[in-house]
Amino acid sequence: MNSETRLMEANMWAYMACIPSQIETVQLLQNQEFWLMNARVADAAYNFVTHTRNITPPSIEKALAVFSENQWPFGWWISPSDTPAHLPQQLTHYGLRCTDITLGMSISLENLSLWHENAPTLQIQRVSNALQLTDFITVVSAFHQPQATQIYYQNAAQVILHPNQTEINLMVGYQDEKPVSALYLYLDKYSQTAGIYSVSTLPAFRNKGFATLLTCHALHYAKGLGYKIGVLQATDAALSMYQRLGFKICCEVIAFGV
C-alpha cells in the first residue's frame, strides 16, 4: 500500500471519529475489529462502521444489530486497509449492497497554486459562531436529510465552536451575504494531513466554481498552518475538478448499506 493511501485513511478515520467521540448523543463502539458511530439520526452520513480489522461474523452481526434495532440508515465504509479481503462478500451475505464508490485522492500542498481561472467572487468564513454554523447546516442539508443534519451538527455545536479546538474547520462561502457553498476541513495533527469533506453548494449556485474556490481556500488555510498533504474522497461527478487542482487518485473507498 502506498503512503498516500495510508495518509488518506489516517485522516478519514480521525475525521469520522472526531465529532462522534465528543458528543453524548452518539453511540460509539471502538474495538479491535471495528469502529461504529451511531448518531441516531435518519441519514447514513452520520451512522457508520469503519476501520474494520479481521472482523468475524459474530462481530458483523453485533454491528448490524445496533442499526437494525431502530432501523437507522447506515454506511459500512471499506478502504484498502480493512480486512478480511472478502469483507464485501461477507456484507453481501448479510443483505447489504454497495451504495457508493469514491476515489481516495491526495495532493502535496508544497507546490499548491492559487486558482485564478474565472474565479468567482466569494466571501469565505471559518465557522466560529452559532449563526455561521446555521449557515453551514443550511448548505450541507442540500446534500443530506435536512432534519438529521441539523440535529447532528447542533448536538456538536459546543465541540465545533470551542475556541481551543483546531481540528474541525467548517467553512462557508457567501455571495451577496447569502450562504451558497460549504465544506468541512479536518486537520489531523498526527498524520499532518488536511482532509476535505462535505463539499456542498446550493442547487441554484452550482457550476459557478464556488466549490473549487472554497476547496482552494481551505487547502491554502491548511498550508499556512504547516500541513503538507491534502486528502479527500471524490465522487465521479467531482473527479475532474479535483484533478484540475492537482489531486491524484490513490485508492478506492467503498460504502455498503441496506
Backbone as CSV, one residue per row, in Angstrom:
resi,resn,N_x,N_y,N_z,CA_x,CA_y,CA_z,C_x,C_y,C_z
1,MET,0.844,-1.190,0.000,0.000,0.000,0.000,0.886,1.249,0.000
2,ASN,0.530,2.236,-0.841,1.377,3.426,-0.942,1.122,4.378,0.221
3,SER,2.075,5.303,0.426,1.997,6.214,1.563,0.816,7.166,1.439
4,GLU,0.453,7.541,0.201,-0.684,8.451,0.017,-1.977,7.818,0.533
5,THR,-2.153,6.516,0.262,-3.344,5.826,0.735,-3.363,5.768,2.256
6,ARG,-2.217,5.479,2.856,-2.152,5.418,4.320,-2.512,6.771,4.948
7,LEU,-2.037,7.844,4.356,-2.340,9.173,4.880,-3.813,9.526,4.687
8,MET,-4.364,9.152,3.531,-5.777,9.404,3.286,-6.634,8.674,4.309
9,GLU,-6.302,7.408,4.554,-7.053,6.628,5.527,-6.928,7.215,6.934
10,ALA,-5.717,7.608,7.316,-5.495,8.151,8.653,-6.357,9.382,8.885
11,ASN,-6.434,10.261,7.896,-7.251,11.453,8.044,-8.737,11.094,8.077
12,MET,-9.145,10.200,7.195,-10.546,9.803,7.119,-11.022,9.215,8.441
13,TRP,-10.235,8.310,9.031,-10.635,7.689,10.288,-10.693,8.715,11.420
14,ALA,-9.706,9.604,11.475,-9.700,10.622,12.530,-10.889,11.558,12.377
15,TYR,-11.185,11.930,11.133,-12.346,12.786,10.843,-13.649,12.107,11.261
16,MET,-13.793,10.835,10.922,-15.037,10.133,11.201,-15.275,9.953,12.700
17,ALA,-14.190,9.886,13.479,-14.321,9.666,14.921,-14.339,10.958,15.723
18,CYS,-13.901,12.049,15.151,-13.669,13.273,15.918,-14.923,13.791,16.610
19,ILE,-15.940,14.152,15.860,-17.164,14.679,16.478,-17.905,13.594,17.271
20,PRO,-18.119,12.394,16.700,-18.863,11.375,17.456,-18.254,11.039,18.821
21,SER,-16.933,11.079,18.926,-16.283,10.716,20.186,-16.420,11.790,21.254
22,GLN,-16.976,12.952,20.869,-17.044,14.060,21.825,-18.462,14.502,22.174
23,ILE,-19.470,13.822,21.636,-20.847,14.212,21.966,-21.608,13.002,22.512
24,GLU,-22.376,13.246,23.557,-23.029,12.168,24.285,-24.156,11.509,23.509
25,THR,-24.709,12.195,22.531,-25.858,11.645,21.805,-25.474,10.558,20.812
26,VAL,-24.195,10.391,20.539,-23.728,9.385,19.589,-23.349,8.103,20.320
27,GLN,-23.853,6.978,19.825,-23.451,5.677,20.343,-22.129,5.298,19.676
28,LEU,-21.109,5.082,20.487,-19.758,4.862,19.968,-19.231,3.513,20.431
29,LEU,-18.814,2.684,19.469,-18.169,1.408,19.775,-16.843,1.368,19.035
30,GLN,-15.758,1.253,19.762,-14.436,1.127,19.151,-13.715,-0.050,19.796
31,ASN,-13.439,-1.078,18.990,-12.714,-2.240,19.489,-11.698,-2.683,18.447
32,GLN,-11.091,-3.839,18.657,-10.035,-4.302,17.757,-10.563,-4.700,16.386
33,GLU,-11.871,-4.931,16.261,-12.423,-5.402,14.999,-13.110,-4.315,14.178
34,PHE,-13.675,-3.303,14.829,-14.369,-2.255,14.065,-14.593,-1.024,14.922
35,TRP,-14.836,0.093,14.230,-15.304,1.322,14.864,-16.724,1.560,14.379
36,LEU,-17.625,1.851,15.305,-19.018,2.119,14.953,-19.455,3.426,15.588
37,MET,-20.065,4.295,14.797,-20.633,5.538,15.279,-22.094,5.601,14.855
38,ASN,-22.993,5.693,15.823,-24.423,5.757,15.540,-24.979,7.041,16.140
39,ALA,-25.199,8.040,15.284,-25.713,9.320,15.756,-27.211,9.293,15.994
40,ARG,-27.832,8.177,15.643,-29.278,8.007,15.852,-30.088,9.061,15.104
41,VAL,-29.696,9.324,13.874,-30.445,10.245,13.014,-30.720,9.548,11.682
42,ALA,-31.660,10.088,10.927,-32.148,9.413,9.719,-31.324,9.739,8.481
43,ASP,-30.009,9.566,8.573,-29.132,9.773,7.417,-27.873,8.945,7.617
44,ALA,-27.549,8.123,6.620,-26.396,7.222,6.713,-25.069,7.961,6.795
45,ALA,-25.059,9.256,6.482,-23.813,10.021,6.577,-23.323,10.133,8.011
46,TYR,-24.227,9.958,8.972,-23.876,10.167,10.373,-23.926,8.891,11.206
47,ASN,-24.275,7.783,10.572,-24.290,6.473,11.229,-23.436,5.530,10.377
48,PHE,-22.379,4.982,10.939,-21.488,4.210,10.065,-20.567,3.278,10.845
49,VAL,-19.971,2.355,10.083,-18.917,1.466,10.569,-17.693,1.709,9.702
50,THR,-16.524,1.710,10.323,-15.276,1.898,9.586,-14.145,1.209,10.345
51,HIS,-12.938,1.283,9.817,-11.738,0.758,10.494,-11.946,-0.701,10.897
52,THR,-12.289,-1.560,9.914,-12.569,-2.970,10.158,-11.280,-3.777,10.092
53,ARG,-11.040,-4.601,11.133,-9.802,-5.366,11.213,-10.089,-6.832,11.526
54,ASN,-9.935,-7.703,10.503,-10.130,-9.145,10.671,-11.431,-9.450,11.408
55,ILE,-12.480,-8.798,10.991,-13.764,-8.930,11.673,-14.357,-10.311,11.451
56,THR,-14.963,-10.854,12.485,-15.587,-12.175,12.432,-17.096,-12.025,12.210
57,PRO,-17.757,-13.058,11.721,-19.207,-12.980,11.526,-19.984,-12.558,12.775
58,PRO,-19.672,-13.061,13.970,-20.420,-12.590,15.145,-20.280,-11.084,15.372
59,SER,-19.124,-10.532,15.068,-18.928,-9.094,15.245,-19.666,-8.296,14.170
60,ILE,-19.734,-8.837,12.958,-20.545,-8.185,11.916,-21.999,-8.137,12.368
61,GLU,-22.480,-9.255,12.890,-23.862,-9.312,13.357,-24.096,-8.339,14.508
62,LYS,-23.124,-8.202,15.388,-23.234,-7.257,16.504,-23.360,-5.830,15.999
63,ALA,-22.532,-5.479,15.010,-22.584,-4.131,14.453,-23.912,-3.874,13.747
64,LEU,-24.345,-4.827,12.952,-25.602,-4.648,12.220,-26.797,-4.528,13.164
65,ALA,-26.741,-5.223,14.291,-27.843,-5.188,15.244,-28.018,-3.795,15.846
66,VAL,-26.928,-3.055,15.984,-27.006,-1.699,16.539,-27.935,-0.829,15.697
67,PHE,-27.802,-0.946,14.380,-28.606,-0.105,13.493,-29.993,-0.681,13.237
68,SER,-30.092,-2.005,13.170,-31.372,-2.623,12.823,-32.400,-2.490,13.939
69,GLU,-31.944,-2.349,15.172,-32.867,-2.275,16.306,-33.885,-1.156,16.123
70,ASN,-33.409,0.014,15.667,-34.317,1.139,15.433,-34.369,1.546,13.965
71,GLN,-33.859,0.645,13.096,-33.882,0.845,11.642,-33.197,2.145,11.220
72,TRP,-32.053,2.433,11.851,-31.292,3.598,11.427,-30.569,3.303,10.122
73,PRO,-30.617,4.197,9.146,-29.799,4.013,7.941,-28.327,4.152,8.312
74,PHE,-27.451,3.440,7.603,-26.028,3.493,7.946,-25.183,3.154,6.734
75,GLY,-23.909,3.460,6.836,-22.941,3.070,5.822,-21.813,2.275,6.452
76,TRP,-21.385,1.236,5.759,-20.218,0.465,6.211,-19.094,0.777,5.220
77,TRP,-18.123,1.570,5.669,-17.086,2.080,4.776,-15.880,1.152,4.751
78,ILE,-15.462,0.796,3.551,-14.332,-0.115,3.354,-13.248,0.600,2.556
79,SER,-12.061,0.685,3.138,-10.899,1.257,2.449,-9.800,0.206,2.400
80,PRO,-8.693,0.461,1.702,-7.714,-0.599,1.426,-7.170,-1.354,2.638
81,SER,-7.080,-0.721,3.813,-6.519,-1.405,4.986,-7.513,-2.322,5.677
82,ASP,-8.783,-2.237,5.311,-9.790,-3.031,6.002,-9.673,-4.508,5.632
83,THR,-9.896,-5.350,6.630,-9.789,-6.800,6.450,-10.958,-7.474,7.159
84,PRO,-11.286,-8.710,6.705,-10.616,-9.534,5.715,-10.880,-9.053,4.290
85,ALA,-10.109,-9.600,3.354,-10.235,-9.175,1.964,-11.624,-9.468,1.396
86,HIS,-12.278,-10.503,1.918,-13.600,-10.855,1.407,-14.722,-10.177,2.209
87,LEU,-14.413,-9.069,2.907,-15.428,-8.354,3.668,-16.626,-7.941,2.805
88,PRO,-16.412,-7.450,1.571,-17.585,-7.114,0.743,-18.526,-8.300,0.533
89,GLN,-17.961,-9.480,0.322,-18.792,-10.663,0.142,-19.535,-11.015,1.445
90,GLN,-18.843,-10.821,2.572,-19.490,-11.089,3.856,-20.686,-10.164,4.071
91,LEU,-20.501,-8.875,3.780,-21.584,-7.919,3.980,-22.751,-8.212,3.034
92,THR,-22.427,-8.629,1.823,-23.480,-9.009,0.873,-24.282,-10.192,1.410
93,HIS,-23.574,-11.123,2.025,-24.239,-12.294,2.620,-25.274,-11.868,3.664
94,TYR,-24.997,-10.760,4.366,-25.910,-10.274,5.398,-26.955,-9.301,4.848
95,GLY,-27.056,-9.227,3.528,-28.116,-8.434,2.912,-27.749,-7.005,2.575
96,LEU,-26.493,-6.643,2.757,-26.072,-5.283,2.402,-25.684,-5.246,0.926
97,ARG,-25.671,-4.040,0.380,-25.267,-3.845,-1.018,-24.349,-2.631,-1.112
98,CYS,-23.577,-2.597,-2.177,-22.707,-1.447,-2.405,-23.570,-0.231,-2.741
99,THR,-23.437,0.827,-1.951,-24.235,2.029,-2.159,-23.429,3.206,-2.689
100,ASP,-22.104,3.122,-2.610,-21.288,4.249,-3.063,-19.852,3.791,-3.271
101,ILE,-19.220,4.340,-4.303,-17.794,4.133,-4.533,-17.166,5.498,-4.767
102,THR,-16.200,5.858,-3.942,-15.491,7.115,-4.119,-14.013,6.834,-4.319
103,LEU,-13.308,7.817,-4.825,-11.881,7.662,-5.103,-11.065,8.452,-4.089
104,GLY,-10.224,7.746,-3.346,-9.301,8.417,-2.440,-8.271,9.182,-3.255
105,MET,-8.021,10.439,-2.874,-7.102,11.293,-3.624,-6.207,12.067,-2.661
106,SER,-5.046,12.465,-3.147,-4.145,13.256,-2.320,-3.421,14.284,-3.176
107,ILE,-2.897,15.310,-2.515,-2.159,16.363,-3.187,-1.091,16.890,-2.237
108,SER,0.082,17.177,-2.756,1.118,17.835,-1.969,0.799,19.324,-1.889
109,LEU,0.774,19.860,-0.676,0.481,21.277,-0.513,1.725,22.151,-0.695
110,GLU,2.882,21.509,-0.868,4.129,22.262,-1.035,4.086,23.147,-2.271
111,ASN,3.529,22.591,-3.365,3.508,23.330,-4.633,2.101,23.763,-5.019
112,LEU,1.234,23.923,-4.023,-0.141,24.302,-4.281,-0.193,25.707,-4.874
113,SER,-0.903,25.825,-5.975,-1.010,27.129,-6.637,-2.387,27.720,-6.403
114,LEU,-2.512,29.021,-6.572,-3.799,29.674,-6.474,-4.632,29.366,-7.705
115,TRP,-5.931,29.342,-7.533,-6.830,29.051,-8.654,-7.386,30.372,-9.164
116,HIS,-7.044,30.717,-10.383,-7.447,32.012,-10.922,-8.439,31.916,-12.073
117,GLU,-8.629,30.739,-12.616,-9.437,30.577,-13.830,-10.896,30.993,-13.606
118,ASN,-11.242,32.190,-14.106,-12.606,32.706,-13.978,-13.114,32.613,-12.530
119,ALA,-12.233,32.944,-11.592,-12.572,32.802,-10.179,-13.759,33.688,-9.811
120,PRO,-14.800,33.106,-9.204,-15.969,33.899,-8.810,-15.673,34.693,-7.537
121,THR,-16.530,35.635,-7.239,-16.405,36.398,-6.004,-17.119,35.644,-4.892
122,LEU,-16.395,35.352,-3.848,-16.953,34.579,-2.750,-16.284,35.026,-1.453
123,GLN,-17.082,35.410,-0.488,-16.560,35.743,0.829,-16.568,34.472,1.660
124,ILE,-15.415,34.064,2.135,-15.287,32.788,2.830,-14.992,33.032,4.304
125,GLN,-15.750,32.343,5.163,-15.576,32.472,6.597,-15.460,31.110,7.245
126,ARG,-14.562,31.015,8.216,-14.478,29.814,9.048,-15.524,29.935,10.139
127,VAL,-16.332,28.896,10.309,-17.426,28.936,11.273,-16.877,29.120,12.686
128,SER,-17.340,30.183,13.351,-16.882,30.468,14.708,-18.011,30.923,15.623
129,ASN,-19.246,30.940,15.113,-20.384,31.309,15.955,-21.632,30.553,15.501
130,ALA,-22.678,30.669,16.287,-23.892,29.888,16.037,-24.563,30.251,14.722
131,LEU,-24.532,31.525,14.349,-25.161,31.940,13.095,-24.439,31.335,11.890
132,GLN,-23.120,31.350,11.914,-22.359,30.746,10.827,-22.577,29.237,10.773
133,LEU,-22.711,28.607,11.938,-22.979,27.170,11.961,-24.336,26.881,11.321
134,THR,-25.316,27.719,11.589,-26.629,27.571,10.946,-26.512,27.710,9.434
135,ASP,-25.696,28.630,8.970,-25.474,28.798,7.531,-24.826,27.552,6.937
136,PHE,-23.852,26.993,7.637,-23.200,25.760,7.183,-24.232,24.640,7.048
137,ILE,-25.058,24.479,8.070,-26.082,23.435,8.059,-27.045,23.633,6.896
138,THR,-27.411,24.872,6.629,-28.334,25.173,5.536,-27.791,24.668,4.201
139,VAL,-26.503,24.899,3.963,-25.904,24.493,2.693,-25.727,22.974,2.627
140,VAL,-25.179,22.382,3.675,-24.907,20.944,3.667,-26.207,20.140,3.589
141,SER,-27.293,20.687,4.109,-28.584,19.987,4.060,-29.088,19.785,2.644
142,ALA,-28.520,20.516,1.688,-28.911,20.317,0.292,-28.465,18.946,-0.213
143,PHE,-27.495,18.338,0.465,-26.982,17.028,0.066,-27.428,15.913,1.006
144,HIS,-27.931,16.266,2.180,-28.285,15.269,3.184,-29.686,15.529,3.713
145,GLN,-30.197,14.578,4.496,-31.510,14.727,5.090,-31.473,15.942,6.030
146,PRO,-32.269,16.979,5.760,-32.137,18.246,6.498,-32.282,18.126,8.011
147,GLN,-33.304,17.411,8.479,-33.514,17.321,9.915,-32.371,16.568,10.595
148,ALA,-31.908,15.489,9.970,-30.800,14.717,10.533,-29.531,15.569,10.598
149,THR,-29.295,16.336,9.550,-28.102,17.188,9.501,-28.154,18.252,10.587
150,GLN,-29.312,18.857,10.758,-29.459,19.877,11.789,-29.254,19.295,13.183
151,ILE,-29.855,18.150,13.447,-29.709,17.516,14.761,-28.246,17.186,15.033
152,TYR,-27.578,16.593,14.048,-26.192,16.163,14.235,-25.285,17.346,14.560
153,TYR,-25.337,18.372,13.737,-24.418,19.497,13.940,-24.818,20.374,15.121
154,GLN,-26.089,20.485,15.419,-26.478,21.251,16.599,-26.057,20.519,17.875
155,ASN,-26.138,19.201,17.876,-25.646,18.435,19.021,-24.142,18.602,19.209
156,ALA,-23.454,18.872,18.107,-21.993,19.024,18.150,-21.548,20.480,18.261
157,ALA,-22.495,21.402,18.389,-22.159,22.826,18.349,-21.117,23.220,19.388
158,GLN,-21.249,22.708,20.591,-20.314,23.076,21.648,-18.894,22.632,21.305
159,VAL,-18.774,21.483,20.679,-17.456,20.978,20.270,-16.910,21.811,19.114
160,ILE,-17.731,22.045,18.101,-17.293,22.764,16.908,-16.889,24.192,17.230
161,LEU,-17.642,24.845,18.102,-17.419,26.263,18.377,-16.485,26.516,19.558
162,HIS,-15.915,25.462,20.124,-14.980,25.649,21.240,-13.767,26.441,20.745
163,PRO,-13.391,27.495,21.419,-12.317,28.365,20.907,-10.945,27.715,20.820
164,ASN,-10.736,26.615,21.536,-9.410,25.990,21.540,-9.272,24.801,20.602
165,GLN,-10.363,24.417,19.956,-10.260,23.265,19.056,-9.783,23.746,17.682
166,THR,-8.906,22.961,17.073,-8.320,23.340,15.780,-8.535,22.305,14.697
167,GLU,-9.012,21.103,15.068,-9.161,20.041,14.071,-10.348,20.306,13.139
168,ILE,-11.465,20.718,13.717,-12.711,20.879,12.963,-12.789,22.297,12.416
169,ASN,-12.767,22.398,11.095,-12.814,23.706,10.452,-13.935,23.701,9.410
170,LEU,-15.092,24.169,9.820,-16.216,24.293,8.896,-16.107,25.643,8.205
171,MET,-16.239,25.643,6.880,-16.092,26.878,6.119,-17.325,27.115,5.258
172,VAL,-17.733,28.379,5.183,-18.922,28.760,4.422,-18.533,29.867,3.448
173,GLY,-18.998,29.714,2.207,-18.798,30.746,1.201,-20.082,31.534,1.002
174,TYR,-19.955,32.863,1.026,-21.125,33.737,0.893,-21.028,34.548,-0.395
175,GLN,-22.156,34.694,-1.075,-22.274,35.629,-2.191,-23.442,36.558,-1.886
176,ASP,-23.145,37.854,-1.893,-24.153,38.852,-1.526,-24.762,38.528,-0.158
177,GLU,-23.879,38.114,0.771,-24.237,37.821,2.156,-25.130,36.594,2.307
178,LYS,-25.315,35.838,1.238,-26.112,34.606,1.288,-25.184,33.399,1.286
179,PRO,-25.345,32.451,2.230,-24.509,31.245,2.218,-24.838,30.379,1.005
180,VAL,-23.839,30.087,0.179,-24.092,29.329,-1.050,-23.247,28.061,-1.160
181,SER,-22.142,28.004,-0.422,-21.244,26.860,-0.538,-20.599,26.600,0.825
182,ALA,-20.225,25.337,1.065,-19.648,24.996,2.366,-18.794,23.745,2.242
183,LEU,-17.902,23.564,3.203,-17.137,22.324,3.313,-16.632,22.164,4.737
184,TYR,-16.141,20.960,5.014,-15.577,20.600,6.318,-14.107,20.270,6.073
185,LEU,-13.212,21.061,6.660,-11.776,20.816,6.598,-11.358,20.183,7.914
186,TYR,-10.844,18.949,7.850,-10.376,18.289,9.060,-8.855,18.250,9.063
187,LEU,-8.268,18.826,10.088,-6.816,18.888,10.218,-6.362,17.846,11.239
188,ASP,-5.631,16.843,10.764,-5.142,15.772,11.628,-3.671,16.026,11.941
189,LYS,-3.404,16.440,13.160,-2.032,16.797,13.531,-1.105,15.588,13.580
190,TYR,-1.672,14.396,13.764,-0.827,13.205,13.875,-0.279,12.774,12.516
191,SER,-1.117,12.788,11.500,-0.646,12.438,10.155,-0.231,13.670,9.366
192,GLN,-0.441,14.857,9.942,-0.118,16.127,9.276,-0.815,16.242,7.927
193,THR,-2.090,15.851,7.924,-2.873,15.900,6.692,-4.083,16.808,6.856
194,ALA,-4.508,17.372,5.735,-5.695,18.226,5.688,-6.745,17.520,4.840
195,GLY,-7.861,17.143,5.449,-8.900,16.409,4.740,-10.061,17.306,4.355
196,ILE,-10.514,17.172,3.125,-11.646,17.935,2.604,-12.884,17.030,2.582
197,TYR,-13.959,17.459,3.259,-15.171,16.648,3.358,-16.412,17.537,3.192
198,SER,-17.527,16.888,2.897,-18.844,17.551,2.852,-18.854,18.801,1.981
199,VAL,-18.190,18.742,0.834,-18.201,19.884,-0.082,-19.605,20.004,-0.681
200,SER,-20.245,21.139,-0.459,-21.652,21.310,-0.839,-21.887,22.703,-1.401
201,THR,-22.762,22.779,-2.396,-23.198,24.061,-2.953,-24.702,23.997,-3.180
202,LEU,-25.401,25.054,-2.817,-26.841,25.085,-3.033,-27.150,24.899,-4.517
203,PRO,-28.212,24.165,-4.854,-28.505,23.842,-6.254,-28.506,25.036,-7.203
204,ALA,-29.053,26.152,-6.791,-29.157,27.322,-7.678,-27.808,27.973,-7.961
205,PHE,-26.772,27.570,-7.216,-25.467,28.214,-7.356,-24.379,27.243,-7.820
206,ARG,-24.767,26.077,-8.293,-23.786,25.095,-8.743,-23.258,25.450,-10.133
207,ASN,-22.123,24.836,-10.464,-21.459,25.033,-11.760,-20.999,26.475,-11.963
208,LYS,-20.681,27.146,-10.861,-20.162,28.510,-10.935,-18.736,28.613,-10.375
209,GLY,-18.179,27.487,-9.964,-16.811,27.476,-9.453,-16.689,27.714,-7.963
210,PHE,-17.820,27.779,-7.261,-17.754,28.064,-5.827,-17.065,26.947,-5.045
211,ALA,-17.392,25.691,-5.347,-16.795,24.567,-4.623,-15.286,24.517,-4.853
212,THR,-14.865,24.801,-6.077,-13.431,24.809,-6.380,-12.721,25.900,-5.595
213,LEU,-13.299,27.084,-5.588,-12.693,28.198,-4.878,-12.631,27.930,-3.378
214,LEU,-13.685,27.384,-2.840,-13.721,27.082,-1.415,-12.700,26.007,-1.053
215,THR,-12.571,24.983,-1.900,-11.585,23.934,-1.667,-10.170,24.510,-1.688
216,CYS,-9.890,25.369,-2.660,-8.566,26.008,-2.724,-8.296,26.833,-1.474
217,HIS,-9.295,27.572,-1.037,-9.130,28.387,0.162,-8.800,27.510,1.371
218,ALA,-9.529,26.397,1.523,-9.291,25.508,2.655,-7.894,24.906,2.612
219,LEU,-7.442,24.508,1.424,-6.108,23.927,1.305,-5.019,24.949,1.618
220,HIS,-5.203,26.178,1.175,-4.229,27.224,1.490,-4.255,27.561,2.983
221,TYR,-5.415,27.502,3.572,-5.529,27.704,5.023,-4.692,26.649,5.750
222,ALA,-4.836,25.375,5.334,-4.076,24.287,5.948,-2.580,24.452,5.696
223,LYS,-2.224,24.828,4.490,-0.817,25.032,4.154,-0.204,26.120,5.032
224,GLY,-0.964,27.174,5.271,-0.480,28.256,6.111,-0.217,27.831,7.547
225,LEU,-0.873,26.743,7.969,-0.666,26.215,9.313,0.423,25.145,9.344
226,GLY,1.046,24.880,8.204,2.156,23.937,8.154,1.810,22.538,7.702
227,TYR,0.588,22.314,7.274,0.215,20.976,6.809,0.775,20.725,5.404
228,LYS,1.165,19.476,5.148,1.911,19.159,3.926,1.088,18.442,2.862
229,ILE,0.067,17.708,3.274,-0.676,16.848,2.344,-2.168,17.124,2.480
230,GLY,-2.854,17.240,1.345,-4.304,17.336,1.321,-4.890,16.032,0.829
231,VAL,-6.013,15.600,1.409,-6.635,14.332,1.020,-8.146,14.512,0.952
232,LEU,-8.798,13.631,0.216,-10.259,13.638,0.122,-10.725,12.360,-0.543
233,GLN,-12.050,12.164,-0.554,-12.672,11.069,-1.303,-13.620,11.709,-2.308
234,ALA,-13.372,11.470,-3.581,-14.108,12.161,-4.647,-15.149,11.260,-5.296
235,THR,-16.296,11.836,-5.580,-17.291,11.162,-6.403,-16.890,11.304,-7.874
236,ASP,-17.503,10.523,-8.736,-17.217,10.635,-10.169,-17.522,12.041,-10.679
237,ALA,-18.596,12.647,-10.152,-19.011,13.966,-10.627,-17.992,15.039,-10.318
238,ALA,-17.249,14.876,-9.202,-16.291,15.908,-8.788,-14.855,15.569,-9.167
239,LEU,-14.643,14.390,-9.751,-13.280,13.927,-10.010,-12.474,14.899,-10.866
240,SER,-13.036,15.363,-11.968,-12.278,16.233,-12.871,-11.901,17.547,-12.201
241,MET,-12.767,18.061,-11.340,-12.461,19.302,-10.630,-11.227,19.126,-9.755
242,TYR,-11.188,18.029,-8.995,-10.049,17.802,-8.109,-8.773,17.507,-8.890
243,GLN,-8.915,16.832,-10.017,-7.732,16.573,-10.840,-7.155,17.871,-11.404
244,ARG,-8.018,18.824,-11.759,-7.525,20.121,-12.232,-6.738,20.857,-11.153
245,LEU,-7.096,20.612,-9.906,-6.386,21.259,-8.803,-5.061,20.572,-8.485
246,GLY,-4.868,19.369,-9.033,-3.613,18.656,-8.803,-3.733,17.407,-7.958
247,PHE,-4.935,17.031,-7.561,-5.123,15.808,-6.783,-4.869,14.580,-7.661
248,LYS,-4.288,13.545,-7.037,-4.019,12.279,-7.712,-4.780,11.158,-7.011
249,ILE,-5.297,10.230,-7.812,-6.023,9.090,-7.254,-5.043,8.144,-6.573
250,CYS,-5.406,7.683,-5.372,-4.535,6.741,-4.669,-5.244,5.435,-4.311
251,CYS,-6.589,5.425,-4.270,-7.285,4.203,-3.895,-8.791,4.357,-4.093
252,GLU,-9.523,3.306,-3.793,-10.976,3.326,-3.783,-11.486,3.200,-2.351
253,VAL,-12.591,3.858,-2.068,-13.292,3.704,-0.791,-14.732,3.328,-1.129
254,ILE,-15.186,2.223,-0.565,-16.494,1.666,-0.918,-17.410,1.706,0.291
255,ALA,-18.661,2.054,0.064,-19.655,2.036,1.143,-20.712,0.982,0.856
256,PHE,-21.074,0.245,1.910,-22.165,-0.713,1.834,-23.292,-0.233,2.746
257,GLY,-24.514,-0.539,2.364,-25.667,-0.179,3.183,-26.838,-1.061,2.846
258,VAL,-28.007,-0.731,3.383,-29.188,-1.550,3.139,-29.973,-0.964,1.977
